[in-house]
Amino acid sequence: MTAAGGWWCTGIRWSDGRPAIGWSGPGRGERRSPLSYGQRLAFAARGERHCLGVRRAGKRTPCPAGRTVPGRAGSAQCPECARLDRSFSVAADTNAADPRPYRVYLAWFGPGMVKVGITAEERGAVRLLEQGAVTWTWLGRGPLMAARRTEELLRAALGVPDRIAYARKRAVRAGLPPEAERAREVAELHARAAGLPGWPESLERLGCATTDHAGPFGLAALPAPARVVTELLPGAAVVGRLAGAAGPDLHFADGLVVDTRLLAGWELAAAPDRAATDAPTAAAAPPARPGGQDGLF
């Protein structure tokens, strides 16, 4: 999974239902390293963690100041690049004129963990994979503002949050109910949503057709999470056998979980022979009662 010198990790990238690690090389573009479940990964951080700049329309603009980023930060962007990123963002409601068609989706992450969201139609199911949605279905399609109004309407009417903590999602992945039960819960919520008044006329409603990501995520072989990497430090290593991946998380066979957002901005090199994981870790959060939420989704 390591790249040659001068390539900075950009975290996990999902394509065609498969995970890969992305890399950015200043002046050299971007590349990916496909991941396979069962493979052994052994890498160590090298140098400093760099701001990855701003990526827009498939192109990355490097950080003009070449700033570094703290190891515990959830984003590999300095404050200036983060502000620039959000100044033209659908998620931050600063790009309301986006002419692309959007889709509204219903996503299930675990018992009692459901959300409604939107994504650009051209991205397909990538947004659902990025969030770690286990089971999901489309609700409708249409212009951005119609999709946004529908999202807000359904969120309030169904009583579901707009954000669910990744810690809550990963805590339940190893013990989910059967696929048929997951699909039934999503279908029931879809039916409730379809029966609500007030949908914008410009939004085309879509029938329920659930998709399950147990295969792409490797859920059948996931161990219960035991420890989570909290940051990387120069020279710190992560070593283990990859059992699965969901959203930004890499799940290892020994119960270790690595949120690849913490890898972004680092140059990763092959760990020394006989190396063991020595990056800082903390005990994984236990499954929580439904209803909690925070800003990491």
LINZIQUI-V342727 format. One record per run of one state. SS is the DSSP state (alpha for helix, beta for strand, coil for the rest). FROM is the first residue (numbers start at 0). TO is the last residue. If there is no record, write none. Layout:
ss->SS from->FROM to->TO
ss->SS from->FROM to->TO
This chain:
ss->coil from->0 to->6
ss->beta from->7 to->14
ss->coil from->15 to->16
ss->beta from->17 to->24
ss->coil from->25 to->27
ss->beta from->28 to->33
ss->coil from->34 to->38
ss->beta from->39 to->45
ss->coil from->46 to->48
ss->beta from->49 to->49
ss->coil from->50 to->52
ss->beta from->53 to->55
ss->coil from->56 to->57
ss->beta from->58 to->60
ss->coil from->61 to->66
ss->beta from->67 to->67
ss->coil from->68 to->77
ss->alpha from->78 to->85
ss->coil from->86 to->100
ss->beta from->101 to->109
ss->coil from->110 to->111
ss->beta from->112 to->119
ss->alpha from->120 to->122
ss->coil from->123 to->124
ss->alpha from->125 to->130
ss->coil from->131 to->133
ss->beta from->134 to->141
ss->coil from->142 to->142
ss->alpha from->143 to->157
ss->coil from->158 to->159
ss->beta from->160 to->160
ss->coil from->161 to->164
ss->alpha from->165 to->174
ss->coil from->175 to->177
ss->alpha from->178 to->193
ss->coil from->194 to->202
ss->beta from->203 to->204
ss->coil from->205 to->209
ss->beta from->210 to->211
ss->coil from->212 to->212
ss->alpha from->213 to->216
ss->coil from->217 to->217
ss->alpha from->218 to->220
ss->coil from->221 to->225
ss->beta from->226 to->228
ss->coil from->229 to->235
ss->beta from->236 to->245
ss->coil from->246 to->247
ss->beta from->248 to->251
ss->coil from->252 to->254
ss->beta from->255 to->258
ss->alpha from->259 to->261
ss->coil from->262 to->265
ss->beta from->266 to->269
ss->coil from->270 to->279
ss->beta from->280 to->282
ss->coil from->283 to->296
